[in-house]
């Protein structure tokens, strides 16, 4: 039986991450910052953790050194925020170490019954570049509440069967399973059509989007730094892909 060997550079990076987290106080600290809105000051973290400010500052520095946290000064206070790129890459690190980067099962199994997914037709066609037969819209009570589509990554023969995907759910209809219904339709139809690889990029702070794609068999490939401009700020994205079982 042939087994893969994790590259030395990746092994060293992941070991640094896991070693840093081999301390319960740091795990609690990271969780507190990750679940906060807009970050926390070191003083506030000290109170939450019930420890001294010097101890809290020490753990904050260690987490910042390996890239889990960002630090910024506001007056005399240090504000601690999460590094979304590093934290979004952590599940990928665990998967890589445990050899779980093979395709995951498809698909979300709790698709709501009241969401109807149908092909986009006529004026609903999103763009001439989208793959014919792979543009879908979701309806609730006759109202279009989302769409999903795929486009070829290249016109070259060597890229046959590889497509880039996009999904959007109308604000006000999120969190009720519209995205699950759309992505379920997309990946099952892609498999049936012989599309061997689907890939997409999701902003690192879009945890719901990342979870949605992982539920449909996508895996994290890596982080693309400063790749998308949003509100005048360059943001990182998580690059994900899904391989069909026939690949």
FIKOLZA-1660 file (N, C-alpha, C; in steps of 0.1 Angstrom, whole numbers, plus 5000, padded with zeros to 4 digits):
% residues 247
   i   px   py   pz ch aa at
   1 5008 4988 5000  A  X  N
   1 5000 5000 5000  A  X CA
   1 5009 5012 5000  A  X  C
   2 5006 5022 4990  A  X  N
   2 5014 5034 4989  A  X CA
   2 5007 5045 4997  A  X  C
   3 5015 5052 5006  A  X  N
   3 5010 5063 5013  A  X CA
   3 5017 5076 5009  A  X  C
   4 5010 5087 5010  A  X  N
   4 5016 5100 5007  A  X CA
   4 5024 5105 5018  A  X  C
   5 5033 5114 5015  A  X  N
   5 5041 5120 5025  A  X CA
   5 5038 5135 5026  A  X  C
   6 5035 5140 5037  A  X  N
   6 5032 5154 5038  A  X CA
   6 5044 5162 5036  A  X  C
   7 5044 5172 5027  A  X  N
   7 5056 5180 5025  A  X CA
   7 5062 5186 5038  A  X  C
   8 5075 5187 5039  A  X  N
   8 5082 5192 5051  A  X CA
   8 5077 5206 5055  A  X  C
   9 5075 5215 5045  A  X  N
   9 5071 5229 5048  A  X CA
   9 5057 5229 5054  A  X  C
  10 5048 5221 5049  A  X  N
  10 5034 5220 5054  A  X CA
  10 5034 5214 5068  A  X  C
  11 5042 5203 5070  A  X  N
  11 5043 5197 5083  A  X CA
  11 5048 5207 5093  A  X  C
  12 5058 5215 5090  A  X  N
  12 5064 5224 5099  A  X CA
  12 5053 5235 5103  A  X  C
  13 5046 5240 5093  A  X  N
  13 5036 5250 5095  A  X CA
  13 5025 5245 5104  A  X  C
  14 5020 5233 5101  A  X  N
  14 5009 5227 5109  A  X CA
  14 5013 5224 5123  A  X  C
  15 5026 5219 5125  A  X  N
  15 5031 5216 5138  A  X CA
  15 5032 5229 5146  A  X  C
  16 5035 5240 5140  A  X  N
  16 5036 5253 5147  A  X CA
  16 5022 5257 5152  A  X  C
  17 5012 5255 5144  A  X  N
  17 4998 5258 5147  A  X CA
  17 4994 5250 5159  A  X  C
  18 4995 5237 5158  A  X  N
  18 4990 5228 5168  A  X CA
  18 4998 5229 5181  A  X  C
  19 5011 5232 5180  A  X  N
  19 5019 5234 5192  A  X CA
  19 5014 5246 5200  A  X  C
  20 5011 5257 5192  A  X  N
  20 5006 5269 5198  A  X CA
  20 4993 5267 5206  A  X  C
  21 4985 5258 5200  A  X  N
  21 4972 5255 5206  A  X CA
  21 4972 5244 5217  A  X  C
  22 4984 5239 5220  A  X  N
  22 4985 5229 5230  A  X CA
  22 4985 5235 5244  A  X  C
  23 4976 5244 5247  A  X  N
  23 4975 5252 5259  A  X CA
  23 4961 5256 5261  A  X  C
  24 4954 5250 5270  A  X  N
  24 4939 5253 5272  A  X CA
  24 4936 5268 5272  A  X  C
  25 4944 5276 5279  A  X  N
  25 4941 5290 5280  A  X CA
  25 4941 5297 5266  A  X  C
  26 4950 5292 5257  A  X  N
  26 4951 5298 5244  A  X CA
  26 4939 5294 5236  A  X  C
  27 4934 5282 5237  A  X  N
  27 4922 5277 5230  A  X CA
  27 4910 5285 5235  A  X  C
  28 4909 5288 5248  A  X  N
  28 4898 5296 5253  A  X CA
  28 4899 5310 5248  A  X  C
  29 4911 5316 5248  A  X  N
  29 4913 5329 5243  A  X CA
  29 4909 5331 5228  A  X  C
  30 4914 5321 5220  A  X  N
  30 4911 5321 5206  A  X CA
  30 4896 5321 5204  A  X  C
  31 4889 5312 5211  A  X  N
  31 4875 5311 5210  A  X CA
  31 4868 5324 5213  A  X  C
  32 4872 5330 5224  A  X  N
  32 4866 5343 5228  A  X CA
  32 4867 5353 5217  A  X  C
  33 4879 5354 5211  A  X  N
  33 4881 5364 5201  A  X CA
  33 4873 5361 5188  A  X  C
  34 4873 5348 5185  A  X  N
  34 4866 5343 5172  A  X CA
  34 4851 5346 5173  A  X  C
  35 4846 5345 5185  A  X  N
  35 4831 5346 5187  A  X CA
  35 4827 5360 5190  A  X  C
  36 4837 5369 5191  A  X  N
  36 4833 5383 5194  A  X CA
  36 4830 5391 5182  A  X  C
  37 4824 5402 5183  A  X  N
  37 4821 5411 5172  A  X CA
  37 4830 5423 5172  A  X  C
  38 4840 5423 5162  A  X  N
  38 4849 5434 5161  A  X CA
  38 4861 5433 5169  A  X  C
  39 4863 5422 5176  A  X  N
  39 4875 5420 5184  A  X CA
  39 4874 5424 5199  A  X  C
  40 4884 5421 5207  A  X  N
  40 4884 5424 5221  A  X CA
  40 4897 5430 5225  A  X  C
  41 4896 5439 5236  A  X  N
  41 4909 5444 5241  A  X CA
  41 4915 5434 5250  A  X  C
  42 4928 5435 5252  A  X  N
  42 4935 5426 5261  A  X CA
  42 4929 5427 5275  A  X  C
  43 4925 5439 5279  A  X  N
  43 4919 5441 5292  A  X CA
  43 4906 5433 5294  A  X  C
  44 4898 5433 5283  A  X  N
  44 4885 5426 5283  A  X CA
  44 4888 5411 5283  A  X  C
  45 4898 5406 5276  A  X  N
  45 4901 5392 5275  A  X CA
  45 4906 5388 5289  A  X  C
  46 4914 5396 5296  A  X  N
  46 4919 5393 5309  A  X CA
  46 4907 5390 5319  A  X  C
  47 4896 5398 5318  A  X  N
  47 4885 5396 5326  A  X CA
  47 4877 5383 5322  A  X  C
  48 4876 5381 5309  A  X  N
  48 4868 5369 5305  A  X CA
  48 4875 5356 5309  A  X  C
  49 4889 5356 5308  A  X  N
  49 4896 5344 5311  A  X CA
  49 4899 5343 5326  A  X  C
  50 4897 5353 5334  A  X  N
  50 4900 5353 5348  A  X CA
  50 4915 5351 5351  A  X  C
  51 4923 5357 5344  A  X  N
  51 4938 5356 5346  A  X CA
  51 4944 5370 5347  A  X  C
  52 4957 5370 5349  A  X  N
  52 4964 5383 5350  A  X CA
  52 4966 5389 5336  A  X  C
  53 4968 5402 5336  A  X  N
  53 4970 5409 5323  A  X CA
  53 4983 5404 5316  A  X  C
  54 4993 5402 5324  A  X  N
  54 5006 5397 5319  A  X CA
  54 5005 5384 5313  A  X  C
  55 4998 5375 5319  A  X  N
  55 4995 5361 5314  A  X CA
  55 4987 5362 5301  A  X  C
  56 4977 5370 5301  A  X  N
  56 4968 5371 5289  A  X CA
  56 4977 5377 5278  A  X  C
  57 4985 5387 5280  A  X  N
  57 4993 5393 5270  A  X CA
  57 5003 5383 5264  A  X  C
  58 5008 5375 5272  A  X  N
  58 5018 5365 5268  A  X CA
  58 5011 5355 5258  A  X  C
  59 4999 5350 5261  A  X  N
  59 4992 5341 5252  A  X CA
  59 4987 5348 5240  A  X  C
  60 4983 5361 5241  A  X  N
  60 4980 5368 5229  A  X CA
  60 4991 5369 5219  A  X  C
  61 5003 5372 5225  A  X  N
  61 5015 5374 5216  A  X CA
  61 5018 5360 5209  A  X  C
  62 5017 5349 5216  A  X  N
  62 5020 5336 5211  A  X CA
  62 5011 5333 5199  A  X  C
  63 4998 5336 5201  A  X  N
  63 4988 5333 5191  A  X CA
  63 4990 5342 5179  A  X  C
  64 4994 5355 5181  A  X  N
  64 4997 5364 5170  A  X CA
  64 5009 5360 5162  A  X  C
  65 5019 5355 5169  A  X  N
  65 5032 5351 5162  A  X CA
  65 5029 5340 5152  A  X  C
  66 5020 5331 5154  A  X  N
  66 5018 5320 5144  A  X CA
  66 5007 5324 5134  A  X  C
  67 5001 5336 5137  A  X  N
  67 4991 5341 5127  A  X CA
  67 4977 5339 5130  A  X  C
  68 4973 5334 5142  A  X  N
  68 4959 5332 5145  A  X CA
  68 4952 5346 5148  A  X  C
  69 4960 5355 5153  A  X  N
  69 4954 5368 5157  A  X CA
  69 4961 5380 5151  A  X  C
  70 4953 5391 5149  A  X  N
  70 4958 5404 5145  A  X CA
  70 4957 5413 5157  A  X  C
  71 4967 5422 5159  A  X  N
  71 4968 5431 5170  A  X CA
  71 4968 5446 5164  A  X  C
  72 4961 5455 5170  A  X  N
  72 4962 5469 5166  A  X CA
  72 4960 5478 5179  A  X  C
  73 4966 5489 5178  A  X  N
  73 4965 5499 5189  A  X CA
  73 4954 5508 5187  A  X  C
  74 4946 5510 5198  A  X  N
  74 4936 5521 5198  A  X CA
  74 4938 5529 5211  A  X  C
  75 4946 5540 5209  A  X  N
  75 4949 5547 5221  A  X CA
  75 4960 5539 5229  A  X  C
  76 4957 5537 5242  A  X  N
  76 4966 5529 5250  A  X CA
  76 4962 5514 5250  A  X  C
  77 4951 5511 5244  A  X  N
  77 4946 5497 5244  A  X CA
  77 4951 5489 5232  A  X  C
  78 4953 5476 5234  A  X  N
  78 4955 5467 5223  A  X CA
  78 4943 5459 5220  A  X  C
  79 4938 5461 5207  A  X  N
  79 4926 5454 5203  A  X CA
  79 4930 5441 5196  A  X  C
  80 4924 5430 5199  A  X  N
  80 4928 5417 5194  A  X CA
  80 4916 5412 5185  A  X  C
  81 4920 5409 5172  A  X  N
  81 4910 5404 5163  A  X CA
  81 4915 5391 5157  A  X  C
  82 4905 5383 5151  A  X  N
  82 4909 5370 5146  A  X CA
  82 4915 5372 5132  A  X  C
  83 4924 5364 5128  A  X  N
  83 4930 5363 5115  A  X CA
  83 4922 5353 5107  A  X  C
  84 4912 5357 5099  A  X  N
  84 4903 5348 5093  A  X CA
  84 4910 5338 5084  A  X  C
  85 4920 5343 5077  A  X  N
  85 4927 5334 5068  A  X CA
  85 4933 5322 5075  A  X  C
  86 4940 5325 5086  A  X  N
  86 4946 5314 5094  A  X CA
  86 4936 5304 5099  A  X  C
  87 4925 5310 5105  A  X  N
  87 4916 5302 5112  A  X CA
  87 4907 5294 5102  A  X  C
  88 4905 5299 5090  A  X  N
  88 4898 5292 5080  A  X CA
  88 4907 5281 5074  A  X  C
  89 4920 5282 5075  A  X  N
  89 4929 5272 5070  A  X CA
  89 4931 5261 5080  A  X  C
  90 4927 5263 5093  A  X  N
  90 4930 5253 5103  A  X CA
  90 4923 5240 5100  A  X  C
  91 4910 5240 5096  A  X  N
  91 4903 5227 5092  A  X CA
  91 4911 5220 5081  A  X  C
  92 4916 5228 5072  A  X  N
  92 4924 5221 5061  A  X CA
  92 4936 5215 5066  A  X  C
  93 4943 5221 5076  A  X  N
  93 4955 5215 5082  A  X CA
  93 4951 5202 5089  A  X  C
  94 4940 5202 5096  A  X  N
  94 4936 5189 5103  A  X CA
  94 4933 5178 5093  A  X  C
  95 4926 5182 5082  A  X  N
  95 4923 5173 5072  A  X CA
  95 4935 5167 5065  A  X  C
  96 4945 5176 5062  A  X  N
  96 4957 5172 5056  A  X CA
  96 4965 5162 5064  A  X  C
  97 4966 5165 5077  A  X  N
  97 4974 5156 5087  A  X CA
  97 4967 5142 5088  A  X  C
  98 4954 5142 5088  A  X  N
  98 4946 5130 5090  A  X CA
  98 4943 5123 5077  A  X  C
  99 4948 5128 5066  A  X  N
  99 4946 5122 5053  A  X CA
  99 4931 5122 5048  A  X  C
 100 4924 5132 5052  A  X  N
 100 4910 5133 5048  A  X CA
 100 4907 5142 5037  A  X  C
 101 4916 5144 5027  A  X  N
 101 4914 5153 5016  A  X CA
 101 4908 5146 5004  A  X  C
 102 4903 5134 5006  A  X  N
 102 4896 5127 4995  A  X CA
 102 4882 5134 4994  A  X  C
 103 4875 5132 4983  A  X  N
 103 4861 5138 4982  A  X CA
 103 4852 5134 4993  A  X  C
 104 4845 5143 4998  A  X  N
 104 4835 5140 5009  A  X CA
 104 4822 5136 5003  A  X  C
 105 4813 5130 5011  A  X  N
 105 4800 5125 5006  A  X CA
 105 4792 5137 5001  A  X  C
 106 4784 5135 4991  A  X  N
 106 4774 5145 4987  A  X CA
 106 4760 5141 4992  A  X  C
 107 4753 5149 4997  A  X  N
 107 4753 5163 4997  A  X CA
 107 4745 5167 5010  A  X  C
 108 4741 5180 5011  A  X  N
 108 4733 5183 5023  A  X CA
 108 4721 5175 5023  A  X  C
 109 4718 5169 5035  A  X  N
 109 4706 5159 5035  A  X CA
 109 4694 5166 5042  A  X  C
 110 4694 5179 5044  A  X  N
 110 4683 5185 5051  A  X CA
 110 4678 5197 5042  A  X  C
 111 4676 5194 5029  A  X  N
 111 4671 5204 5020  A  X CA
 111 4656 5206 5022  A  X  C
 112 4652 5219 5024  A  X  N
 112 4638 5222 5027  A  X CA
 112 4629 5219 5016  A  X  C
 113 4617 5214 5019  A  X  N
 113 4607 5210 5009  A  X CA
 113 4601 5222 5002  A  X  C
 114 4601 5234 5008  A  X  N
 114 4594 5245 5002  A  X CA
 114 4602 5253 4993  A  X  C
 115 4615 5249 4990  A  X  N
 115 4623 5256 4981  A  X CA
 115 4624 5248 4968  A  X  C
 116 4619 5255 4957  A  X  N
 116 4619 5248 4944  A  X CA
 116 4631 5253 4936  A  X  C
 117 4639 5244 4931  A  X  N
 117 4650 5248 4923  A  X CA
 117 4647 5243 4908  A  X  C
 118 4648 5253 4899  A  X  N
 118 4645 5250 4885  A  X CA
 118 4656 5257 4876  A  X  C
 119 4657 5252 4864  A  X  N
 119 4667 5259 4855  A  X CA
 119 4664 5273 4852  A  X  C
 120 4674 5281 4851  A  X  N
 120 4673 5295 4847  A  X CA
 120 4670 5295 4832  A  X  C
 121 4660 5303 4828  A  X  N
 121 4656 5303 4814  A  X CA
 121 4654 5318 4810  A  X  C
 122 4655 5319 4796  A  X  N
 122 4652 5332 4790  A  X CA
 122 4660 5343 4796  A  X  C
 123 4652 5354 4801  A  X  N
 123 4659 5366 4806  A  X CA
 123 4666 5363 4819  A  X  C
 124 4664 5351 4825  A  X  N
 124 4670 5348 4838  A  X CA
 124 4685 5343 4836  A  X  C
 125 4688 5340 4823  A  X  N
 125 4702 5335 4821  A  X CA
 125 4712 5345 4826  A  X  C
 126 4721 5341 4835  A  X  N
 126 4729 5350 4842  A  X CA
 126 4740 5357 4833  A  X  C
 127 4745 5349 4824  A  X  N
 127 4756 5354 4816  A  X CA
 127 4758 5344 4805  A  X  C
 128 4763 5349 4793  A  X  N
 128 4765 5340 4782  A  X CA
 128 4776 5331 4785  A  X  C
 129 4785 5334 4794  A  X  N
 129 4796 5325 4797  A  X CA
 129 4793 5313 4806  A  X  C
 130 4781 5313 4812  A  X  N
 130 4778 5302 4821  A  X CA
 130 4775 5289 4813  A  X  C
 131 4778 5278 4819  A  X  N
 131 4776 5265 4813  A  X CA
 131 4762 5263 4810  A  X  C
 132 4758 5260 4798  A  X  N
 132 4744 5257 4795  A  X CA
 132 4739 5245 4803  A  X  C
 133 4728 5245 4809  A  X  N
 133 4722 5234 4817  A  X CA
 133 4728 5234 4831  A  X  C
 134 4736 5244 4835  A  X  N
 134 4741 5244 4849  A  X CA
 134 4739 5258 4855  A  X  C
 135 4728 5265 4851  A  X  N
 135 4724 5277 4858  A  X CA
 135 4710 5274 4864  A  X  C
 136 4709 5276 4877  A  X  N
 136 4697 5273 4885  A  X CA
 136 4692 5284 4893  A  X  C
 137 4679 5286 4895  A  X  N
 137 4673 5296 4904  A  X CA
 137 4665 5288 4914  A  X  C
 138 4664 5294 4926  A  X  N
 138 4656 5289 4937  A  X CA
 138 4644 5298 4939  A  X  C
 139 4632 5292 4941  A  X  N
 139 4620 5299 4943  A  X CA
 139 4613 5295 4956  A  X  C
 140 4607 5304 4963  A  X  N
 140 4599 5302 4975  A  X CA
 140 4586 5309 4972  A  X  C
 141 4575 5302 4972  A  X  N
 141 4562 5307 4969  A  X CA
 141 4562 5316 4956  A  X  C
 142 4569 5311 4946  A  X  N
 142 4569 5317 4933  A  X CA
 142 4579 5329 4932  A  X  C
 143 4586 5332 4942  A  X  N
 143 4595 5343 4942  A  X CA
 143 4610 5338 4941  A  X  C
 144 4617 5344 4932  A  X  N
 144 4631 5340 4930  A  X CA
 144 4639 5345 4942  A  X  C
 145 4646 5336 4950  A  X  N
 145 4653 5340 4962  A  X CA
 145 4668 5336 4961  A  X  C
 146 4672 5331 4950  A  X  N
 146 4687 5327 4949  A  X CA
 146 4690 5321 4936  A  X  C
 147 4703 5320 4933  A  X  N
 147 4707 5314 4921  A  X CA
 147 4721 5307 4923  A  X  C
 148 4724 5298 4914  A  X  N
 148 4737 5291 4914  A  X CA
 148 4741 5288 4900  A  X  C
 149 4753 5289 4896  A  X  N
 149 4757 5286 4883  A  X CA
 149 4772 5282 4882  A  X  C
 150 4776 5276 4871  A  X  N
 150 4790 5272 4869  A  X CA
 150 4794 5277 4855  A  X  C
 151 4807 5279 4854  A  X  N
 151 4813 5284 4842  A  X CA
 151 4826 5276 4840  A  X  C
 152 4830 5273 4827  A  X  N
 152 4843 5266 4825  A  X CA
 152 4854 5275 4830  A  X  C
 153 4865 5268 4835  A  X  N
 153 4876 5276 4840  A  X CA
 153 4885 5280 4828  A  X  C
 154 4883 5273 4817  A  X  N
 154 4892 5275 4805  A  X CA
 154 4885 5269 4793  A  X  C
 155 4888 5274 4781  A  X  N
 155 4883 5268 4769  A  X CA
 155 4893 5258 4763  A  X  C
 156 4904 5255 4770  A  X  N
 156 4913 5246 4765  A  X CA
 156 4909 5231 4768  A  X  C
 157 4912 5222 4759  A  X  N
 157 4908 5208 4760  A  X CA
 157 4912 5202 4773  A  X  C
 158 4924 5206 4778  A  X  N
 158 4930 5200 4790  A  X CA
 158 4922 5203 4802  A  X  C
 159 4913 5213 4801  A  X  N
 159 4905 5218 4813  A  X CA
 159 4891 5213 4812  A  X  C
 160 4888 5204 4803  A  X  N
 160 4874 5199 4801  A  X CA
 160 4870 5193 4815  A  X  C
 161 4858 5196 4818  A  X  N
 161 4852 5190 4830  A  X CA
 161 4856 5197 4843  A  X  C
 162 4862 5209 4842  A  X  N
 162 4865 5217 4854  A  X CA
 162 4858 5230 4853  A  X  C
 163 4850 5233 4864  A  X  N
 163 4842 5245 4863  A  X CA
 163 4843 5253 4876  A  X  C
 164 4841 5266 4874  A  X  N
 164 4841 5276 4886  A  X CA
 164 4826 5278 4889  A  X  C
 165 4823 5278 4902  A  X  N
 165 4809 5280 4906  A  X CA
 165 4807 5293 4914  A  X  C
 166 4795 5297 4914  A  X  N
 166 4790 5309 4921  A  X CA
 166 4776 5306 4926  A  X  C
 167 4774 5311 4938  A  X  N
 167 4760 5310 4944  A  X CA
 167 4757 5323 4951  A  X  C
 168 4744 5326 4951  A  X  N
 168 4739 5338 4958  A  X CA
 168 4725 5336 4963  A  X  C
 169 4723 5339 4976  A  X  N
 169 4709 5339 4982  A  X CA
 169 4705 5353 4986  A  X  C
 170 4693 5356 4982  A  X  N
 170 4688 5370 4985  A  X CA
 170 4688 5372 5000  A  X  C
 171 4692 5384 5004  A  X  N
 171 4692 5388 5018  A  X CA
 171 4677 5387 5023  A  X  C
 172 4675 5382 5034  A  X  N
 172 4662 5380 5039  A  X CA
 172 4657 5366 5038  A  X  C
 173 4664 5358 5029  A  X  N
 173 4660 5344 5028  A  X CA
 173 4672 5335 5031  A  X  C
 174 4682 5341 5038  A  X  N
 174 4694 5333 5041  A  X CA
 174 4691 5326 5055  A  X  C
 175 4698 5314 5056  A  X  N
 175 4696 5307 5069  A  X CA
 175 4684 5297 5069  A  X  C
 176 4677 5296 5058  A  X  N
 176 4666 5287 5058  A  X CA
 176 4667 5276 5048  A  X  C
 177 4679 5274 5043  A  X  N
 177 4682 5262 5034  A  X CA
 177 4681 5264 5019  A  X  C
 178 4680 5277 5015  A  X  N
 178 4680 5280 5001  A  X CA
 178 4693 5276 4994  A  X  C
 179 4704 5280 5001  A  X  N
 179 4717 5276 4996  A  X CA
 179 4719 5261 4995  A  X  C
 180 4714 5254 5005  A  X  N
 180 4716 5239 5005  A  X CA
 180 4708 5233 4993  A  X  C
 181 4696 5238 4990  A  X  N
 181 4688 5233 4979  A  X CA
 181 4696 5236 4966  A  X  C
 182 4701 5248 4965  A  X  N
 182 4708 5251 4952  A  X CA
 182 4721 5243 4950  A  X  C
 183 4729 5242 4961  A  X  N
 183 4742 5234 4959  A  X CA
 183 4739 5219 4957  A  X  C
 184 4729 5214 4963  A  X  N
 184 4725 5200 4961  A  X CA
 184 4722 5198 4946  A  X  C
 185 4714 5207 4941  A  X  N
 185 4710 5205 4926  A  X CA
 185 4723 5206 4918  A  X  C
 186 4731 5216 4921  A  X  N
 186 4743 5218 4912  A  X CA
 186 4752 5206 4912  A  X  C
 187 4756 5201 4924  A  X  N
 187 4766 5191 4924  A  X CA
 187 4761 5177 4919  A  X  C
 188 4748 5174 4921  A  X  N
 188 4742 5162 4916  A  X CA
 188 4741 5163 4901  A  X  C
 189 4738 5174 4895  A  X  N
 189 4737 5176 4881  A  X CA
 189 4751 5176 4874  A  X  C
 190 4760 5182 4881  A  X  N
 190 4774 5182 4876  A  X CA
 190 4780 5168 4875  A  X  C
 191 4777 5160 4886  A  X  N
 191 4782 5146 4886  A  X CA
 191 4775 5138 4874  A  X  C
 192 4762 5141 4872  A  X  N
 192 4755 5133 4862  A  X CA
 192 4761 5137 4848  A  X  C
 193 4765 5150 4847  A  X  N
 193 4770 5155 4834  A  X CA
 193 4785 5152 4831  A  X  C
 194 4792 5146 4841  A  X  N
 194 4806 5142 4840  A  X CA
 194 4815 5154 4842  A  X  C
 195 4811 5164 4849  A  X  N
 195 4820 5174 4854  A  X CA
 195 4828 5169 4865  A  X  C
 196 4841 5168 4864  A  X  N
 196 4849 5161 4873  A  X CA
 196 4853 5169 4885  A  X  C
 197 4854 5183 4883  A  X  N
 197 4859 5191 4893  A  X CA
 197 4851 5205 4894  A  X  C
 198 4846 5208 4905  A  X  N
 198 4840 5221 4907  A  X CA
 198 4849 5229 4917  A  X  C
 199 4851 5242 4914  A  X  N
 199 4860 5249 4923  A  X CA
 199 4853 5263 4926  A  X  C
 200 4857 5269 4937  A  X  N
 200 4851 5282 4940  A  X CA
 200 4860 5289 4951  A  X  C
 201 4858 5302 4952  A  X  N
 201 4865 5310 4962  A  X CA
 201 4854 5317 4971  A  X  C
 202 4857 5316 4984  A  X  N
 202 4848 5322 4994  A  X CA
 202 4856 5331 5003  A  X  C
 203 4851 5343 5006  A  X  N
 203 4858 5352 5016  A  X CA
 203 4860 5345 5029  A  X  C
 204 4872 5347 5035  A  X  N
 204 4875 5340 5047  A  X CA
 204 4866 5342 5059  A  X  C
 205 4859 5353 5059  A  X  N
 205 4850 5356 5070  A  X CA
 205 4836 5351 5067  A  X  C
 206 4834 5345 5056  A  X  N
 206 4820 5339 5052  A  X CA
 206 4820 5325 5057  A  X  C
 207 4818 5323 5070  A  X  N
 207 4818 5310 5075  A  X CA
 207 4807 5301 5071  A  X  C
 208 4795 5308 5069  A  X  N
 208 4783 5300 5064  A  X CA
 208 4786 5295 5050  A  X  C
 209 4792 5304 5041  A  X  N
 209 4795 5299 5028  A  X CA
 209 4805 5288 5027  A  X  C
 210 4815 5288 5036  A  X  N
 210 4825 5278 5036  A  X CA
 210 4818 5265 5041  A  X  C
 211 4810 5266 5051  A  X  N
 211 4803 5254 5057  A  X CA
 211 4794 5248 5046  A  X  C
 212 4787 5257 5039  A  X  N
 212 4778 5252 5028  A  X CA
 212 4785 5243 5018  A  X  C
 213 4796 5248 5013  A  X  N
 213 4804 5241 5003  A  X CA
 213 4810 5228 5008  A  X  C
 214 4815 5229 5021  A  X  N
 214 4820 5216 5027  A  X CA
 214 4809 5206 5028  A  X  C
 215 4797 5210 5031  A  X  N
 215 4786 5200 5032  A  X CA
 215 4783 5193 5019  A  X  C
 216 4787 5199 5008  A  X  N
 216 4785 5193 4995  A  X CA
 216 4797 5186 4989  A  X  C
 217 4807 5184 4997  A  X  N
 217 4819 5176 4993  A  X CA
 217 4831 5185 4989  A  X  C
 218 4830 5198 4990  A  X  N
 218 4841 5206 4988  A  X CA
 218 4852 5205 4999  A  X  C
 219 4864 5206 4995  A  X  N
 219 4875 5206 5005  A  X CA
 219 4883 5219 5004  A  X  C
 220 4889 5223 5014  A  X  N
 220 4898 5235 5014  A  X CA
 220 4911 5232 5008  A  X  C
 221 4914 5239 4997  A  X  N
 221 4927 5237 4991  A  X CA
 221 4938 5247 4997  A  X  C
 222 4934 5259 4999  A  X  N
 222 4943 5269 5005  A  X CA
 222 4937 5282 5006  A  X  C
 223 4945 5292 5010  A  X  N
 223 4941 5306 5012  A  X CA
 223 4947 5314 5001  A  X  C
 224 4940 5323 4995  A  X  N
 224 4945 5332 4985  A  X CA
 224 4945 5346 4992  A  X  C
 225 4956 5352 4994  A  X  N
 225 4958 5364 5001  A  X CA
 225 4955 5376 4992  A  X  C
 226 4948 5386 4998  A  X  N
 226 4945 5399 4992  A  X CA
 226 4941 5397 4977  A  X  C
 227 4931 5390 4975  A  X  N
 227 4927 5386 4961  A  X CA
 227 4914 5393 4957  A  X  C
 228 4906 5398 4967  A  X  N
 228 4893 5404 4963  A  X CA
 228 4892 5418 4971  A  X  C
 229 4888 5428 4963  A  X  N
 229 4886 5441 4970  A  X CA
 229 4872 5443 4974  A  X  C
 230 4869 5446 4987  A  X  N
 230 4856 5448 4992  A  X CA
 230 4856 5461 5000  A  X  C
 231 4848 5470 4996  A  X  N
 231 4847 5483 5003  A  X CA
 231 4860 5490 5005  A  X  C
 232 4868 5489 4995  A  X  N
 232 4881 5495 4995  A  X CA
 232 4892 5488 5002  A  X  C
 233 4889 5476 5007  A  X  N
 233 4899 5468 5014  A  X CA
 233 4902 5455 5007  A  X  C
 234 4914 5451 5006  A  X  N
 234 4918 5439 4999  A  X CA
 234 4916 5427 5009  A  X  C
 235 4909 5417 5005  A  X  N
 235 4905 5406 5014  A  X CA
 235 4910 5393 5009  A  X  C
 236 4912 5383 5018  A  X  N
 236 4916 5370 5015  A  X CA
 236 4904 5361 5011  A  X  C
 237 4906 5350 5004  A  X  N
 237 4896 5341 5001  A  X CA
 237 4901 5327 5004  A  X  C
 238 4891 5318 5007  A  X  N
 238 4894 5303 5009  A  X CA
 238 4891 5297 4995  A  X  C
 239 4901 5290 4990  A  X  N
 239 4899 5283 4977  A  X CA
 239 4895 5269 4980  A  X  C
 240 4883 5265 4975  A  X  N
 240 4878 5252 4977  A  X CA
 240 4875 5244 4964  A  X  C
 241 4876 5231 4964  A  X  N
 241 4872 5223 4952  A  X CA
 241 4865 5211 4956  A  X  C
 242 4858 5206 4947  A  X  N
 242 4851 5193 4949  A  X CA
 242 4854 5184 4937  A  X  C
 243 4858 5172 4940  A  X  N
 243 4861 5162 4929  A  X CA
 243 4850 5152 4929  A  X  C
 244 4845 5149 4917  A  X  N
 244 4834 5139 4916  A  X CA
 244 4841 5125 4919  A  X  C
 245 4832 5116 4922  A  X  N
 245 4837 5102 4925  A  X CA
 245 4843 5096 4912  A  X  C
 246 4839 5101 4901  A  X  N
 246 4844 5095 4888  A  X CA
 246 4857 5101 4884  A  X  C
 247 4862 5111 4891  A  X  N
 247 4875 5118 4887  A  X CA
 247 4886 5108 4888  A  X  C
% end
